[in-house]
Amino acid sequence: MSTATSTEYQIDDCWNRTGIWGRDAARCPRLQEVVHCQNCPVYSDAGRRLLDRPLREEYRDEWTENLRQARAQAPAQRCSALVLRLGAEWFALDTAVVVEITQLGDIHSVPHAATTILKGLVNIRGELHLCVSLGALLGVEKSDDHGTDGRKIYDRIVVIERGGERYVFPVSEIKDIFYYDPEQRQAPPSTLAHAAATYVTGVVELDGMQVGRLDTELLFHGLSKNIT
């Protein structure tokens, strides 16, 4: 990383040096006015800088290697899945279709797009890819994905590919890669949103969570149908 970029994302963690509340001027002159660091613009700016930091190359490489190993080392009769969150809902996506996890750059809108599912185009290392909203396709309600200044805090996207079709989509959170026995899938709950029920073919328990398993064939068919 260049020196300029490193300087840009340096964090002034003054609260770790002076404490986080109080009116004693010897601790921090700003605390006399704001009382607690949570009310201080320096503290808020540091939070935004943490969210805006570029994705480390090592992070992307680590996930790429994890995905490769998951596909190669999945135990017999077991499936590997990437567990991710969209809004408030957790889903399991077959690692066989996951190409990589990387940083979200600018999304360039597509003029006259007739669907909210197509967010636009994103540039990944010189190649343009369709960026879609999986949440819109699944009917998942949006979570609060904006900072206090209105800027989006999404900074991760998942790249998926199947049969020559490639899409990228932002996620609220990525948990891990898990293995599960497909025979232990349960029926989707009746409370599942109608749109999501179209693409979720079962529920599996992973790390103590009930996670909806996405059917990759139905998912790619739905994306293709809704953006063309």
KOLBA-226336 format. One line per 3 residues: number of its first residue (from 1); for each residue x, y, z of N, C-alpha, C, O. Coordinates in Angstrom, 1 decimal. Layout:
BEGIN
NUM> X/Y/Z/X/Y/Z/X/Y/Z/X/Y/Z  ...
% end
This chain:
BEGIN
1> 0.9/-1.2/0.0/0.0/0.0/0.0/0.9/1.2/0.0/1.9/1.2/0.7  0.5/2.2/-0.7/1.3/3.4/-0.8/1.3/4.2/0.5/0.4/4.0/1.3  2.3/5.1/0.7/2.4/5.9/1.9/1.2/6.8/2.0/0.6/7.0/3.1
4> 0.7/7.4/0.9/-0.4/8.3/0.9/-1.7/7.5/1.4/-2.4/8.1/2.2  -1.9/6.3/0.9/-3.0/5.6/1.3/-3.0/5.2/2.7/-4.0/5.2/3.4  -1.8/4.8/3.2/-1.6/4.4/4.6/-1.9/5.5/5.5/-2.6/5.4/6.5
7> -1.4/6.8/5.2/-1.7/7.9/6.0/-3.2/8.3/6.0/-3.7/8.7/7.0  -3.8/8.1/4.8/-5.3/8.4/4.7/-6.1/7.6/5.7/-7.1/8.1/6.2  -5.7/6.4/6.0/-6.5/5.5/6.8/-6.0/5.3/8.2/-6.4/4.3/8.9
10> -5.0/6.1/8.6/-4.5/6.0/10.0/-5.6/6.5/10.9/-6.3/7.4/10.7  -5.7/5.8/12.1/-6.8/6.1/13.0/-6.2/6.7/14.3/-5.2/6.2/14.9  -6.7/7.9/14.6/-6.3/8.6/15.9/-7.2/8.0/17.0/-8.3/8.5/17.2
13> -6.6/7.0/17.7/-7.4/6.4/18.8/-7.1/7.1/20.1/-6.6/6.4/21.1  -7.4/8.4/20.2/-7.1/9.2/21.4/-7.8/8.7/22.6/-7.4/8.8/23.7  -9.0/8.0/22.4/-9.8/7.5/23.6/-9.0/6.4/24.3/-9.3/6.2/25.5
16> -8.1/5.7/23.6/-7.3/4.7/24.3/-6.2/5.3/25.1/-5.7/4.6/26.0  -5.9/6.6/24.9/-4.8/7.2/25.6/-5.4/8.1/26.8/-4.7/8.2/27.8  -6.6/8.6/26.6/-7.1/9.6/27.6/-8.3/9.1/28.3/-8.8/9.8/29.3
19> -8.9/8.0/27.9/-10.2/7.6/28.5/-11.3/8.1/27.7/-11.1/8.8/26.7  -12.5/7.6/28.0/-13.7/7.8/27.1/-14.7/8.8/27.6/-15.6/9.1/26.9  -14.6/9.2/28.9/-15.6/10.2/29.4/-15.0/11.0/30.5/-14.0/10.6/31.1
22> -15.6/12.1/30.8/-15.1/12.9/31.9/-15.0/14.4/31.5/-15.1/14.7/30.3  -14.9/15.3/32.5/-14.8/16.7/32.2/-13.5/17.3/32.7/-13.3/18.5/32.7  -12.6/16.5/33.1/-11.3/16.9/33.5/-10.4/17.4/32.3/-10.2/16.5/31.4
25> -10.1/18.6/32.2/-9.4/19.2/31.1/-8.0/18.5/30.9/-7.5/18.5/29.7  -7.4/18.0/31.9/-6.1/17.3/31.8/-6.3/16.0/30.9/-5.3/15.6/30.4  -7.5/15.5/30.9/-7.6/14.2/30.1/-7.8/14.5/28.7/-7.1/14.0/27.8
28> -8.8/15.4/28.3/-9.0/15.8/26.9/-9.9/17.0/26.9/-11.0/16.9/27.5  -9.4/18.1/26.3/-10.3/19.3/26.3/-11.6/19.1/25.7/-12.6/19.8/26.0  -11.7/18.2/24.7/-13.0/17.9/24.0/-14.0/17.3/25.0/-15.2/17.6/24.8
31> -13.6/16.5/26.0/-14.5/15.9/26.9/-15.3/16.9/27.7/-16.4/16.5/28.2  -14.7/18.0/28.0/-15.4/19.0/28.7/-16.7/19.4/28.0/-17.7/19.8/28.7  -16.7/19.4/26.7/-17.9/19.7/26.0/-18.8/18.6/25.6/-20.0/18.6/25.7
34> -18.2/17.4/25.2/-19.0/16.3/24.7/-19.2/15.3/25.8/-20.1/14.4/25.6  -18.5/15.3/26.9/-18.7/14.4/28.0/-18.2/13.0/27.7/-17.4/12.4/28.5  -18.6/12.4/26.6/-18.3/11.0/26.3/-17.8/11.0/24.9/-18.3/11.7/24.0
37> -16.8/10.1/24.6/-16.2/10.0/23.2/-17.3/9.7/22.2/-17.1/10.1/21.0  -18.3/9.0/22.5/-19.3/8.6/21.5/-20.0/9.9/20.9/-20.6/9.8/19.9  -19.9/11.0/21.6/-20.5/12.3/21.2/-19.5/13.1/20.4/-19.8/14.2/20.0
40> -18.3/12.6/20.3/-17.2/13.4/19.7/-17.0/13.2/18.2/-17.0/12.0/17.8  -16.8/14.2/17.4/-16.7/14.0/15.9/-15.4/13.2/15.6/-15.3/12.5/14.6  -14.3/13.3/16.4/-13.1/12.6/16.2/-13.4/11.1/16.3/-12.9/10.3/15.5
43> -14.2/10.7/17.3/-14.5/9.3/17.5/-15.4/8.8/16.3/-15.1/7.7/15.8  -16.3/9.6/15.9/-17.2/9.2/14.7/-16.4/9.1/13.5/-16.6/8.2/12.7  -15.5/10.0/13.2/-14.6/10.0/12.0/-13.8/8.7/12.0/-13.6/8.1/11.0
46> -13.3/8.4/13.2/-12.4/7.1/13.3/-13.2/5.9/12.9/-12.7/5.0/12.2  -14.5/5.9/13.3/-15.4/4.8/13.0/-15.6/4.7/11.5/-15.6/3.6/10.9  -15.8/5.8/10.8/-16.0/5.8/9.4/-14.8/5.4/8.6/-14.8/4.7/7.6
49> -13.6/5.8/9.2/-12.3/5.4/8.5/-12.1/3.9/8.6/-11.6/3.3/7.7  -12.5/3.3/9.7/-12.4/1.9/9.9/-13.3/1.1/8.8/-12.8/0.2/8.2  -14.5/1.7/8.6/-15.4/1.1/7.6/-14.9/1.3/6.2/-15.1/0.5/5.3
52> -14.2/2.4/6.0/-13.8/2.8/4.6/-12.4/2.2/4.2/-12.0/2.4/3.1  -11.7/1.5/5.2/-10.4/1.0/4.8/-10.5/0.1/3.7/-11.4/-0.7/3.6  -9.5/0.1/2.8/-9.4/-0.8/1.6/-9.3/-2.2/2.1/-8.7/-2.5/3.2
55> -9.9/-3.1/1.4/-9.8/-4.6/1.7/-8.3/-5.0/1.5/-7.8/-4.8/0.4  -7.7/-5.6/2.5/-6.4/-6.1/2.4/-6.3/-7.2/1.3/-7.2/-8.0/1.2  -5.2/-7.2/0.6/-5.0/-8.2/-0.5/-5.0/-9.6/0.2/-5.4/-10.6/-0.4
58> -4.4/-9.7/1.4/-4.3/-10.9/2.1/-5.7/-11.5/2.4/-5.9/-12.7/2.4  -6.7/-10.6/2.7/-8.0/-11.1/3.0/-8.6/-11.8/1.8/-9.2/-12.8/2.0  -8.5/-11.1/0.7/-9.1/-11.7/-0.5/-8.4/-13.0/-0.9/-9.0/-14.0/-1.2
61> -7.1/-13.0/-0.8/-6.3/-14.3/-1.1/-6.7/-15.4/-0.1/-6.8/-16.6/-0.5  -6.9/-15.0/1.2/-7.3/-16.0/2.2/-8.6/-16.7/1.8/-8.8/-17.9/1.9  -9.6/-15.8/1.5/-10.9/-16.4/1.1/-10.9/-17.2/-0.1/-11.6/-18.2/-0.3
64> -10.1/-16.8/-1.1/-9.9/-17.6/-2.3/-9.3/-19.0/-2.0/-9.8/-20.0/-2.6  -8.3/-19.0/-1.2/-7.8/-20.3/-0.8/-8.7/-21.1/0.0/-8.8/-22.3/-0.1  -9.5/-20.5/0.9/-10.5/-21.2/1.7/-11.5/-21.9/0.8/-11.9/-23.0/1.1
67> -12.0/-21.1/-0.2/-13.0/-21.6/-1.1/-12.4/-22.8/-1.9/-13.1/-23.8/-2.1  -11.2/-22.7/-2.3/-10.6/-23.8/-3.1/-10.5/-25.0/-2.3/-10.8/-26.1/-2.7  -10.0/-24.9/-1.0/-9.9/-26.0/-0.2/-11.2/-26.6/0.2/-11.4/-27.9/0.3
70> -12.2/-25.8/0.3/-13.6/-26.3/0.7/-14.1/-27.2/-0.4/-14.7/-28.2/-0.2  -13.9/-26.8/-1.7/-14.3/-27.6/-2.8/-13.5/-28.9/-3.0/-14.1/-29.9/-3.3  -12.2/-28.8/-2.6/-11.4/-30.0/-2.8/-11.5/-31.0/-1.7/-11.2/-32.1/-1.9
73> -11.7/-30.5/-0.5/-11.6/-31.3/0.7/-13.0/-31.6/1.3/-13.0/-32.2/2.4  -14.1/-31.3/0.7/-15.4/-31.6/1.3/-15.5/-33.1/1.5/-15.3/-33.9/0.6  -15.8/-33.5/2.8/-15.9/-34.9/3.1/-16.9/-35.6/2.2/-17.9/-35.0/1.7
76> -16.8/-36.9/2.0/-17.7/-37.7/1.2/-19.1/-37.5/1.7/-19.3/-37.5/2.9  -20.1/-37.4/0.8/-21.5/-37.3/1.2/-21.8/-36.0/1.9/-22.9/-35.9/2.5  -20.9/-35.0/1.9/-21.2/-33.8/2.6/-20.9/-32.6/1.6/-20.2/-32.7/0.6
79> -21.6/-31.5/1.8/-21.5/-30.4/0.9/-20.9/-29.2/1.7/-20.9/-29.1/2.9  -20.2/-28.3/0.9/-19.6/-27.1/1.5/-20.4/-25.9/1.1/-20.8/-25.8/-0.1  -20.6/-25.0/2.0/-21.4/-23.8/1.7/-20.8/-22.6/2.4/-20.2/-22.6/3.5
82> -20.9/-21.5/1.7/-20.5/-20.2/2.2/-21.7/-19.6/2.9/-22.8/-19.4/2.2  -21.6/-19.3/4.1/-22.7/-18.7/4.9/-22.6/-17.2/4.9/-21.6/-16.7/5.3  -23.6/-16.5/4.5/-23.6/-15.1/4.3/-25.0/-14.5/4.8/-26.0/-15.2/4.9
85> -24.9/-13.2/5.1/-26.1/-12.6/5.6/-26.5/-11.5/4.6/-25.7/-10.7/4.1  -27.8/-11.4/4.3/-28.5/-10.4/3.5/-29.5/-9.8/4.4/-30.5/-10.4/4.7  -29.4/-8.5/4.7/-30.3/-7.9/5.6/-30.2/-8.6/7.0/-29.1/-8.7/7.6
88> -31.3/-9.1/7.5/-31.4/-9.9/8.7/-31.4/-11.4/8.5/-31.4/-12.1/9.5  -31.3/-11.8/7.3/-31.5/-13.3/7.0/-30.1/-13.9/6.6/-29.3/-13.3/5.9  -29.9/-15.1/7.1/-28.7/-15.9/6.8/-29.0/-17.0/5.7/-30.1/-17.6/5.8
91> -28.1/-17.1/4.8/-28.2/-18.1/3.7/-26.9/-18.8/3.5/-25.8/-18.4/3.8  -27.1/-20.1/3.0/-26.0/-20.9/2.6/-25.9/-21.1/1.1/-26.9/-21.4/0.5  -24.7/-20.7/0.6/-24.5/-20.8/-0.9/-23.5/-21.8/-1.2/-22.4/-21.8/-0.6
94> -23.8/-22.7/-2.1/-22.8/-23.8/-2.5/-21.5/-23.1/-3.0/-21.5/-22.3/-3.8  -20.4/-23.6/-2.4/-19.1/-23.0/-2.7/-18.7/-23.3/-4.2/-17.8/-22.7/-4.7  -19.3/-24.3/-4.8/-19.0/-24.6/-6.2/-19.2/-23.5/-7.1/-18.6/-23.4/-8.2
97> -20.1/-22.6/-6.8/-20.4/-21.4/-7.7/-19.7/-20.1/-7.2/-19.8/-19.1/-7.9  -19.1/-20.2/-6.1/-18.4/-19.0/-5.6/-17.0/-18.8/-6.2/-16.2/-19.7/-6.0  -16.8/-17.8/-6.9/-15.5/-17.5/-7.5/-14.5/-16.8/-6.5/-13.4/-17.3/-6.4
100> -15.0/-15.8/-5.9/-14.2/-15.0/-5.0/-15.0/-14.1/-4.1/-16.2/-13.8/-4.4  -14.4/-13.6/-3.1/-14.9/-12.5/-2.3/-14.0/-11.4/-2.3/-12.8/-11.6/-2.1  -14.5/-10.2/-2.6/-13.5/-9.1/-2.8/-14.2/-7.8/-2.4/-15.3/-7.8/-1.8
103> -13.5/-6.7/-2.6/-14.0/-5.4/-2.1/-14.9/-4.8/-3.2/-14.7/-4.9/-4.4  -16.0/-4.1/-2.7/-16.9/-3.5/-3.6/-16.4/-2.1/-4.0/-16.1/-1.3/-3.1  -16.3/-1.9/-5.3/-15.9/-0.6/-5.8/-17.2/0.2/-6.2/-18.3/-0.1/-5.7
106> -17.0/1.2/-7.0/-18.1/2.0/-7.5/-19.1/1.1/-8.3/-18.6/0.3/-9.1  -20.4/1.4/-8.1/-21.4/0.7/-8.9/-21.9/1.7/-10.0/-22.4/2.8/-9.6  -21.7/1.4/-11.2/-22.1/2.3/-12.3/-23.5/1.9/-12.8/-23.7/0.7/-13.3
109> -24.4/2.8/-12.7/-25.8/2.4/-13.0/-26.0/2.2/-14.5/-25.2/2.7/-15.3  -27.0/1.4/-14.8/-27.3/1.0/-16.2/-28.5/1.9/-16.5/-29.6/1.8/-15.9  -28.4/2.7/-17.6/-29.6/3.6/-18.0/-30.8/2.8/-18.3/-30.7/1.7/-18.9
112> -32.0/3.2/-17.8/-33.3/2.6/-18.1/-33.4/1.2/-17.7/-34.2/0.4/-18.2  -32.7/0.9/-16.6/-32.8/-0.5/-16.0/-34.3/-0.6/-15.5/-34.8/0.2/-14.8  -34.9/-1.7/-15.9/-36.3/-1.9/-15.6/-36.6/-2.7/-14.3/-37.7/-3.1/-14.0
115> -35.5/-3.0/-13.6/-35.7/-3.8/-12.4/-34.8/-3.4/-11.3/-33.7/-2.9/-11.5  -35.2/-3.5/-10.0/-34.4/-3.1/-8.9/-33.4/-4.2/-8.6/-32.5/-4.0/-7.8  -33.5/-5.4/-9.2/-32.5/-6.4/-9.0/-31.2/-6.1/-9.6/-30.1/-6.5/-9.0
118> -31.2/-5.5/-10.7/-29.9/-5.1/-11.4/-29.5/-3.7/-10.8/-30.1/-2.7/-11.0  -28.4/-3.8/-10.0/-27.8/-2.6/-9.4/-26.9/-1.8/-10.4/-26.9/-0.5/-10.3  -26.3/-2.5/-11.3/-25.4/-1.8/-12.2/-24.2/-2.6/-12.6/-24.3/-3.9/-12.6
121> -23.1/-2.0/-12.9/-21.9/-2.7/-13.3/-20.8/-2.3/-12.4/-20.7/-1.2/-11.9  -19.9/-3.3/-12.1/-18.8/-3.0/-11.2/-17.5/-3.5/-12.0/-17.6/-4.5/-12.7  -16.4/-2.8/-11.7/-15.1/-3.2/-12.3/-14.3/-4.0/-11.3/-14.0/-3.5/-10.3
124> -14.0/-5.2/-11.7/-13.1/-6.0/-10.9/-11.9/-6.4/-11.7/-11.9/-7.2/-12.6  -10.8/-5.7/-11.3/-9.5/-5.9/-12.0/-9.6/-5.7/-13.5/-9.1/-6.5/-14.2  -10.3/-4.7/-13.9/-10.3/-4.4/-15.3/-11.5/-5.0/-16.1/-11.6/-4.8/-17.3
127> -12.3/-5.9/-15.4/-13.4/-6.5/-16.1/-14.7/-6.0/-15.5/-14.9/-6.0/-14.3  -15.7/-5.7/-16.4/-17.0/-5.3/-15.9/-17.9/-6.5/-15.7/-17.9/-7.4/-16.5  -18.6/-6.5/-14.5/-19.5/-7.5/-14.2/-20.9/-7.0/-13.8/-20.9/-5.9/-13.2
130> -21.9/-7.7/-14.0/-23.2/-7.3/-13.6/-23.3/-7.4/-12.0/-23.0/-8.5/-11.5  -23.7/-6.3/-11.4/-23.9/-6.3/-10.0/-25.4/-6.4/-9.7/-26.2/-5.5/-10.2  -25.8/-7.4/-8.9/-27.2/-7.6/-8.6/-27.5/-7.5/-7.2/-26.6/-7.5/-6.3
133> -28.8/-7.3/-6.8/-29.2/-7.3/-5.5/-29.9/-8.6/-5.2/-31.0/-8.8/-5.6  -29.2/-9.5/-4.4/-29.8/-10.7/-4.1/-30.9/-10.5/-3.1/-31.9/-11.3/-3.1  -30.8/-9.5/-2.3/-31.8/-9.2/-1.3/-33.1/-8.9/-2.0/-34.2/-9.3/-1.6
136> -33.1/-8.1/-3.1/-34.3/-7.8/-3.9/-34.9/-9.0/-4.5/-36.1/-9.1/-4.5  -34.0/-9.9/-5.0/-34.5/-11.1/-5.7/-35.2/-12.0/-4.6/-36.3/-12.6/-4.9  -34.7/-12.1/-3.4/-35.2/-12.9/-2.4/-36.3/-12.3/-1.6/-36.9/-12.9/-0.7
139> -36.5/-11.0/-1.8/-37.6/-10.3/-1.0/-37.1/-10.1/0.4/-38.0/-10.0/1.3  -35.8/-9.9/0.7/-35.3/-9.7/2.0/-35.3/-8.2/2.3/-34.9/-7.4/1.5  -35.8/-7.8/3.4/-35.9/-6.4/3.8/-34.5/-5.9/4.1/-33.6/-6.6/4.6
142> -34.2/-4.7/3.6/-32.9/-4.1/3.8/-32.7/-3.8/5.3/-33.6/-3.5/6.0  -31.4/-4.0/5.7/-31.0/-3.6/7.0/-30.4/-2.2/6.9/-30.3/-1.6/5.8  -30.0/-1.6/8.0/-29.4/-0.3/8.0/-28.0/-0.4/7.5/-27.1/-0.7/8.3
145> -27.8/-0.2/6.2/-26.4/-0.3/5.6/-25.8/1.0/5.3/-25.0/1.1/4.4  -26.2/2.1/6.0/-25.6/3.4/5.8/-25.0/3.9/7.1/-25.5/3.6/8.2  -24.0/4.7/6.9/-23.4/5.3/8.1/-24.2/6.6/8.4/-25.2/6.9/7.7
148> -23.8/7.3/9.4/-24.5/8.5/9.8/-24.5/9.6/8.8/-25.3/10.5/8.8  -23.5/9.6/7.9/-23.3/10.6/6.8/-24.0/10.1/5.6/-23.9/10.8/4.5  -24.8/9.0/5.6/-25.5/8.6/4.4/-24.7/7.7/3.5/-25.3/7.2/2.5
151> -23.4/7.5/3.7/-22.6/6.7/2.8/-22.8/5.2/3.1/-23.0/4.8/4.3  -22.9/4.4/2.0/-23.1/3.0/2.2/-21.9/2.3/2.9/-20.7/2.7/2.6  -22.1/1.4/3.8/-21.0/0.7/4.5/-20.8/-0.7/3.9/-20.0/-1.4/4.5
154> -21.5/-1.1/2.8/-21.1/-2.3/2.2/-19.7/-2.2/1.7/-19.3/-1.2/1.1  -18.9/-3.2/2.0/-17.5/-3.2/1.4/-17.1/-4.6/1.0/-15.9/-4.8/0.7  -18.0/-5.5/0.9/-17.6/-6.9/0.5/-18.6/-7.3/-0.6/-19.8/-7.1/-0.5
157> -18.1/-8.0/-1.6/-19.0/-8.5/-2.6/-18.6/-10.0/-2.9/-17.5/-10.3/-2.7  -19.6/-10.8/-3.3/-19.3/-12.2/-3.6/-19.5/-12.3/-5.1/-20.5/-11.8/-5.7  -18.5/-13.0/-5.8/-18.6/-13.2/-7.2/-19.0/-14.7/-7.4/-18.4/-15.6/-6.9
160> -20.1/-14.9/-8.2/-20.5/-16.2/-8.4/-20.6/-16.5/-9.9/-20.8/-15.6/-10.7  -20.4/-17.8/-10.3/-20.5/-18.1/-11.7/-21.0/-19.5/-11.9/-20.7/-20.4/-11.1  -21.8/-19.7/-12.9/-22.3/-21.1/-13.2/-22.7/-21.1/-14.7/-23.4/-20.2/-15.2
163> -22.2/-22.1/-15.4/-22.5/-22.2/-16.8/-22.2/-21.0/-17.7/-23.0/-20.7/-18.6  -21.1/-20.3/-17.4/-20.8/-19.1/-18.1/-21.4/-17.8/-17.7/-21.1/-16.7/-18.2  -22.4/-17.9/-16.8/-23.1/-16.7/-16.2/-22.3/-16.3/-15.0/-22.1/-17.1/-14.1
166> -22.0/-15.0/-14.9/-21.3/-14.5/-13.7/-22.0/-13.2/-13.2/-22.4/-12.3/-14.0  -22.2/-13.2/-11.9/-22.8/-12.1/-11.2/-22.0/-11.7/-10.0/-21.3/-12.6/-9.4  -22.1/-10.5/-9.5/-21.5/-10.1/-8.2/-22.7/-9.5/-7.4/-23.6/-8.9/-8.0
169> -22.6/-9.6/-6.1/-23.6/-9.0/-5.3/-23.0/-8.7/-3.9/-22.2/-9.4/-3.4  -23.4/-7.5/-3.3/-22.9/-7.1/-2.0/-23.6/-7.9/-0.9/-24.8/-8.3/-1.1  -22.9/-8.1/0.2/-23.5/-8.8/1.3/-23.4/-8.0/2.6/-22.5/-7.1/2.7
172> -24.3/-8.2/3.5/-24.2/-7.5/4.8/-23.1/-8.1/5.7/-22.5/-7.4/6.5  -22.9/-9.4/5.6/-21.9/-10.1/6.4/-21.5/-11.4/5.8/-22.4/-12.1/5.2  -20.3/-11.9/6.0/-19.9/-13.2/5.7/-19.4/-13.9/6.9/-18.6/-13.4/7.7
175> -20.0/-15.1/7.2/-19.6/-15.8/8.4/-18.5/-16.7/8.2/-17.4/-16.6/8.8  -18.6/-17.8/7.4/-17.6/-18.7/7.2/-18.0/-19.8/6.2/-19.1/-19.7/5.6  -17.1/-20.8/6.0/-17.5/-21.9/5.1/-17.8/-23.1/6.0/-17.0/-23.4/7.0
178> -18.9/-23.7/5.8/-19.3/-24.8/6.6/-19.6/-26.1/5.8/-19.9/-26.0/4.6  -19.5/-27.2/6.4/-19.8/-28.5/5.7/-21.1/-29.0/6.4/-21.4/-28.9/7.6  -22.0/-29.6/5.6/-23.2/-30.1/6.1/-23.7/-31.4/5.3/-23.2/-31.6/4.2
181> -24.5/-32.2/5.9/-25.0/-33.4/5.3/-26.3/-33.0/4.6/-27.3/-32.6/5.3  -26.4/-33.1/3.3/-27.6/-32.7/2.6/-28.8/-33.5/3.0/-30.0/-33.1/2.8  -28.6/-34.7/3.6/-29.8/-35.5/4.0/-30.4/-35.0/5.3/-31.5/-35.3/5.6
184> -29.7/-34.0/5.9/-30.2/-33.5/7.2/-31.0/-32.2/7.0/-31.3/-31.4/7.9  -31.2/-31.8/5.7/-31.9/-30.6/5.4/-33.4/-30.7/5.9/-34.0/-31.8/5.8  -33.9/-29.6/6.4/-35.3/-29.5/6.9/-36.1/-28.7/5.9/-35.5/-27.9/5.1
187> -37.4/-28.8/5.9/-38.2/-28.0/5.0/-38.1/-26.6/5.4/-38.0/-26.2/6.6  -38.2/-25.6/4.5/-38.2/-24.2/4.8/-39.4/-23.9/5.7/-40.5/-24.4/5.5  -39.2/-22.9/6.6/-40.3/-22.5/7.5/-41.4/-21.8/6.7/-41.1/-21.2/5.7
190> -42.6/-21.9/7.2/-43.7/-21.2/6.5/-43.6/-19.7/6.6/-44.3/-19.0/5.8  -42.8/-19.2/7.6/-42.7/-17.8/7.7/-41.7/-17.2/6.7/-41.6/-15.9/6.7  -41.1/-18.0/5.9/-40.1/-17.5/5.0/-40.8/-16.7/3.9/-41.9/-17.1/3.4
193> -40.2/-15.5/3.5/-40.8/-14.7/2.5/-41.1/-15.5/1.2/-40.3/-16.4/0.9  -42.2/-15.2/0.6/-42.6/-15.9/-0.6/-41.5/-15.9/-1.7/-41.2/-17.0/-2.2  -40.9/-14.8/-1.9/-39.8/-14.7/-2.9/-38.6/-15.6/-2.5/-38.1/-16.3/-3.3
196> -38.3/-15.6/-1.2/-37.1/-16.4/-0.8/-37.5/-17.8/-0.8/-36.6/-18.7/-1.2  -38.7/-18.2/-0.6/-39.1/-19.6/-0.6/-38.9/-20.2/-2.0/-38.8/-21.4/-2.1  -39.0/-19.4/-3.0/-38.8/-19.9/-4.4/-37.4/-20.4/-4.6/-37.2/-21.3/-5.3
199> -36.4/-19.8/-3.9/-35.0/-20.2/-4.1/-34.4/-21.0/-2.9/-33.3/-21.5/-3.1  -35.0/-21.0/-1.8/-34.5/-21.8/-0.7/-35.2/-23.1/-0.7/-36.4/-23.3/-0.5  -34.4/-24.2/-0.8/-34.9/-25.5/-1.0/-34.8/-26.3/0.3/-35.2/-27.5/0.4
202> -34.3/-25.7/1.4/-34.2/-26.4/2.7/-33.5/-25.5/3.7/-32.9/-24.5/3.3  -33.5/-25.9/4.9/-32.9/-25.3/6.0/-31.9/-26.2/6.7/-32.3/-27.4/6.9  -30.7/-25.8/6.9/-29.7/-26.6/7.6/-29.2/-25.9/8.8/-29.2/-24.6/8.9
205> -28.8/-26.6/9.8/-28.3/-26.1/11.0/-26.8/-26.0/10.9/-26.1/-27.0/10.9  -26.2/-24.8/11.0/-24.8/-24.6/10.9/-24.3/-23.7/12.0/-24.8/-22.6/12.2  -23.5/-24.3/12.8/-22.9/-23.5/14.0/-24.0/-23.0/14.9/-24.0/-21.9/15.4
208> -25.1/-23.8/15.1/-26.2/-23.4/15.9/-27.2/-22.5/15.3/-28.1/-22.1/16.0  -27.0/-22.2/14.0/-28.0/-21.3/13.3/-28.8/-22.0/12.3/-28.3/-23.0/11.7  -30.0/-21.6/12.1/-30.9/-22.1/11.1/-30.6/-21.3/9.8/-30.9/-20.1/9.8
211> -30.1/-21.9/8.8/-29.7/-21.2/7.6/-30.4/-21.7/6.4/-30.5/-22.9/6.2  -30.9/-20.8/5.6/-31.6/-21.2/4.4/-30.6/-21.6/3.3/-29.8/-20.8/2.9  -30.8/-22.8/2.7/-29.9/-23.2/1.6/-30.4/-22.8/0.3/-31.6/-23.1/-0.1
214> -29.6/-22.0/-0.4/-30.1/-21.5/-1.7/-29.8/-22.5/-2.8/-28.7/-23.1/-2.9  -30.8/-22.8/-3.6/-30.6/-23.7/-4.8/-30.0/-22.9/-5.9/-30.5/-21.9/-6.4  -28.7/-23.3/-6.3/-28.0/-22.5/-7.2/-28.6/-22.5/-8.6/-28.6/-21.5/-9.3
217> -29.2/-23.6/-9.0/-29.8/-23.6/-10.4/-31.0/-22.6/-10.4/-31.1/-21.9/-11.4  -31.8/-22.7/-9.4/-33.0/-21.7/-9.3/-32.5/-20.3/-9.2/-33.1/-19.4/-9.8  -31.4/-20.1/-8.4/-30.9/-18.8/-8.2/-30.4/-18.1/-9.5/-30.8/-17.0/-9.8
220> -29.6/-18.9/-10.3/-29.1/-18.3/-11.5/-30.2/-18.1/-12.5/-30.2/-17.2/-13.3  -31.2/-19.0/-12.5/-32.3/-18.9/-13.4/-33.1/-17.6/-13.1/-33.5/-16.9/-14.0  -33.3/-17.4/-11.8/-34.1/-16.2/-11.4/-33.3/-14.9/-11.7/-34.0/-14.0/-12.1
223> -32.0/-14.9/-11.5/-31.3/-13.7/-11.9/-31.3/-13.4/-13.4/-31.6/-12.3/-13.8  -31.1/-14.5/-14.2/-31.1/-14.3/-15.6/-32.5/-13.8/-16.1/-32.6/-12.9/-17.0  -33.5/-14.4/-15.5/-34.9/-14.0/-15.9/-35.3/-12.6/-15.6/-36.0/-11.9/-16.3
226> -34.8/-12.1/-14.4/-35.2/-10.8/-13.9/-34.4/-9.7/-14.4/-34.8/-8.5/-14.2  -33.2/-9.9/-15.1/-32.4/-8.8/-15.5/-32.3/-8.7/-17.0/-31.6/-7.9/-17.6  -33.0/-9.6/-17.7/-32.9/-9.6/-19.2/-34.3/-9.3/-19.8/-34.5/-9.2/-21.0
% end
